């Protein structure tokens, strides 16, 4: 469900062909690493610290990417002189650690 959203963000943020290709390559590399390492790291975390540690790990690993998306999106909007407000982006990034 999140893959189409991530690809839409990349497509809308990086409009030049070379930048978009680089961003898609980075996204694919991170996705591939998380697909392979996620179960291994998650299993080790649950085995050593218990299943409740998964919630702490989820919020700490999802906050930096959300902040990065907000910063890149804000910079891109400034470049395009768009009239959209960044309140929605900030509230999304701020709500990530809460969930």
C-alpha positions as CSV (number, residue, x, y, z in Angstrom):
1,X,0.0,0.0,0.0
2,X,2.9,2.4,0.7
3,X,4.9,1.6,-2.4
4,X,2.6,3.6,-4.8
5,X,2.7,6.5,-2.4
6,X,6.5,6.4,-2.1
7,X,6.8,6.2,-5.9
8,X,4.4,9.1,-6.4
9,X,6.3,11.3,-3.9
10,X,9.6,10.5,-5.8
11,X,8.0,11.2,-9.2
12,X,6.5,14.5,-8.1
13,X,9.6,15.6,-6.2
14,X,12.3,14.8,-8.7
15,X,11.2,16.2,-12.1
16,X,14.5,15.9,-13.9
17,X,15.2,12.5,-15.5
18,X,18.7,12.0,-13.9
19,X,17.5,13.1,-10.4
20,X,14.5,10.8,-10.7
21,X,16.6,7.8,-11.8
22,X,19.0,8.4,-8.9
23,X,16.1,8.7,-6.4
24,X,14.4,5.6,-7.7
25,X,17.7,3.7,-7.4
26,X,18.2,4.8,-3.8
27,X,14.6,3.9,-3.0
28,X,15.0,0.4,-4.6
29,X,18.2,-0.2,-2.7
30,X,16.7,0.8,0.7
31,X,13.6,-1.3,-0.1
32,X,15.7,-4.3,-1.0
33,X,17.9,-4.0,2.1
34,X,14.9,-3.6,4.4
35,X,13.2,-6.6,2.8
36,X,16.2,-8.8,3.5
37,X,17.4,-7.4,6.8
38,X,14.0,-6.6,8.4
39,X,13.1,-10.1,9.4
40,X,16.6,-10.9,10.7
41,X,16.9,-7.7,12.7
42,X,13.3,-7.9,13.9
43,X,13.9,-11.5,15.0
44,X,17.1,-10.6,16.9
45,X,15.4,-7.6,18.5
46,X,12.4,-9.7,19.7
47,X,14.6,-12.5,20.9
48,X,16.9,-10.2,22.9
49,X,14.6,-7.4,24.1
50,X,11.1,-8.8,23.8
51,X,8.2,-8.1,21.4
52,X,7.4,-4.7,23.0
53,X,10.8,-3.4,21.7
54,X,9.4,-3.5,18.2
55,X,7.2,-0.5,18.8
56,X,10.1,1.6,20.0
57,X,12.1,0.5,17.0
58,X,9.3,1.4,14.6
59,X,8.9,4.9,15.7
60,X,12.6,5.6,15.9
61,X,13.3,4.3,12.4
62,X,10.3,6.0,10.8
63,X,10.8,9.5,12.1
64,X,14.0,10.5,10.3
65,X,12.6,9.5,6.8
66,X,9.4,11.4,7.5
67,X,11.4,14.5,8.4
68,X,13.6,14.1,5.3
69,X,10.5,13.9,3.1
70,X,9.1,17.0,4.7
71,X,12.3,18.9,4.1
72,X,12.8,17.8,0.5
73,X,9.2,18.5,-0.3
74,X,9.3,21.9,1.3
75,X,12.5,22.8,-0.7
76,X,11.0,21.5,-3.9
77,X,7.8,23.6,-3.4
78,X,10.0,26.7,-2.7
79,X,11.8,26.0,-6.0
80,X,8.5,25.7,-7.9
81,X,7.0,28.8,-6.2
82,X,3.9,26.7,-5.3
83,X,1.1,28.2,-3.2
84,X,0.6,25.0,-1.2
85,X,1.1,25.2,2.6
86,X,3.6,22.9,4.3
87,X,1.3,22.5,7.3
88,X,0.1,19.1,6.0
89,X,3.7,17.9,5.6
90,X,4.7,19.1,9.0
91,X,1.7,17.5,10.7
92,X,2.4,14.2,8.9
93,X,6.0,14.2,10.1
94,X,5.0,15.2,13.6
95,X,2.4,12.5,13.9
96,X,4.7,9.6,12.9
97,X,6.4,9.2,16.3
98,X,2.9,9.2,17.9
99,X,1.6,6.2,16.0
